[in-house]
């Protein structure tokens, strides 16, 4: 009976040692994934800020166009520095957004993350919401 008991103790020690190693490995993997997702989340926050600023610029552009045509009775913007400053800033924001999207893609490739991992990790952030952010607000276009 004591041999059986000793064998059982040895097996339990081996199993527990193996379980601890697996738990440590899983912990390292989870920490790495968390770090990757945090990097992506920070970039997505920057993207959100760029989209908000771009919508404000579209709004300013619309107000400028309205005031320019209504009050000054002019339909051309040649020589209007405010107009071209806003248009140039919108173009800069589009480039920054593109760069941030490229940054996200590099992280996804580097760490083998697919879009489902990101969608599942975020709370309700899906591609349709991102598509909505990529377009200027419909209220601003009207």
C-alpha positions in Angstrom: 0.0 0.0 0.0 2.8 2.4 0.8 4.3 1.9 -2.7 0.9 2.9 -4.2 0.8 5.9 -1.9 4.3 7.0 -2.9 3.5 6.6 -6.6 0.4 8.6 -6.2 2.3 11.4 -4.3 4.9 11.4 -7.1 2.3 11.7 -9.8 0.5 14.5 -8.0 3.8 16.4 -7.6 4.4 16.0 -11.4 0.9 17.1 -12.3 1.0 20.1 -10.0 4.4 21.1 -11.3 3.2 20.8 -14.9 0.0 22.7 -14.0 2.1 25.5 -12.5 4.3 25.7 -15.7 1.2 25.8 -17.9 -0.4 28.5 -15.7 2.8 30.6 -15.9 2.9 30.2 -19.7 -0.8 31.1 -20.1 -0.2 34.2 -17.8 2.7 35.4 -20.0 0.6 34.9 -23.1 -2.4 36.8 -21.6 -0.1 39.7 -20.5 1.4 39.9 -24.0 -2.1 40.0 -25.6 -3.3 42.6 -23.1 -0.3 44.8 -24.0 -1.0 44.4 -27.7 -4.7 45.3 -27.2 -3.8 48.3 -25.1 -1.5 49.6 -27.8 -4.3 49.2 -30.4 -6.8 50.8 -28.1 -4.6 53.8 -27.6 -4.2 54.2 -31.4 -8.0 53.8 -31.8 -8.5 56.6 -29.2 -6.2 58.8 -31.3 -8.2 57.9 -34.4 -11.4 58.9 -32.6 -9.9 62.2 -31.7 -8.8 62.8 -35.3 -12.3 62.0 -36.6 -13.9 64.4 -34.1 -11.5 67.2 -35.2 -12.2 66.4 -38.9 -16.0 66.7 -38.2 -15.4 70.0 -36.5 -13.3 71.2 -39.6 -16.1 70.1 -41.9 -18.5 72.1 -39.8 -16.3 75.1 -39.9 -15.9 74.7 -43.7 -19.7 74.6 -44.0 -20.2 77.7 -41.9 -17.5 79.5 -43.8 -19.1 78.6 -47.1 -22.5 79.6 -46.0 -21.3 82.9 -44.6 -19.2 83.6 -47.6 -22.0 83.1 -50.1 -24.8 84.5 -48.0 -23.2 87.6 -46.6 -20.5 88.4 -49.2 -22.6 87.2 -52.1 -19.6 85.3 -53.5 -19.5 81.7 -54.7 -15.7 81.4 -55.2 -13.1 80.9 -52.5 -10.0 81.8 -54.4 -7.8 83.9 -52.2 -9.7 83.0 -49.1 -6.9 81.7 -46.7 -9.4 80.5 -44.0 -11.0 78.2 -46.6 -7.7 76.7 -47.7 -6.4 76.4 -44.2 -9.4 74.3 -43.2 -9.2 72.2 -46.4 -5.4 71.6 -45.8 -6.1 70.6 -42.2 -8.7 68.1 -43.3 -6.2 66.6 -45.7 -3.6 66.4 -42.9 -6.1 64.7 -40.6 -6.9 62.1 -43.3 -3.2 61.3 -43.7 -2.8 61.0 -39.9 -5.8 58.7 -39.8 -4.3 56.6 -42.6 -1.0 56.4 -40.7 -2.8 55.3 -37.5 -4.7 52.6 -39.4 -1.4 51.4 -40.9 0.1 51.3 -37.3 -2.8 49.1 -36.2 -2.3 46.8 -39.1 1.5 46.5 -38.3 0.7 45.5 -34.7 -1.9 43.0 -35.9 0.6 41.4 -38.3 3.5 41.5 -35.8 1.5 39.8 -33.0 -0.8 37.6 -35.2 -4.0 39.4 -34.1 -7.1 39.2 -36.3 -10.0 41.6 -36.4 -12.3 39.2 -34.4 -9.8 39.4 -31.5 -10.0 43.2 -31.5 -13.8 43.3 -31.8 -14.2 40.7 -29.0 -11.8 42.6 -26.8 -13.5 45.9 -27.2 -17.0 46.7 -25.9 -19.3 47.1 -28.8 -16.6 48.6 -31.1 -17.3 47.1 -34.5 -16.5 47.8 -38.1 -19.8 49.6 -38.8 -19.0 52.2 -36.1 -15.5 52.6 -37.5 -17.1 53.2 -41.0 -19.4 55.8 -39.5 -16.4 57.6 -38.1 -14.6 57.5 -41.4 -17.4 59.5 -43.0 -18.2 63.1 -42.3 -21.2 63.7 -40.2 -24.4 63.6 -42.3 -25.7 66.6 -40.4 -22.6 68.6 -41.5 -23.3 67.8 -45.2 -26.9 68.8 -45.2 
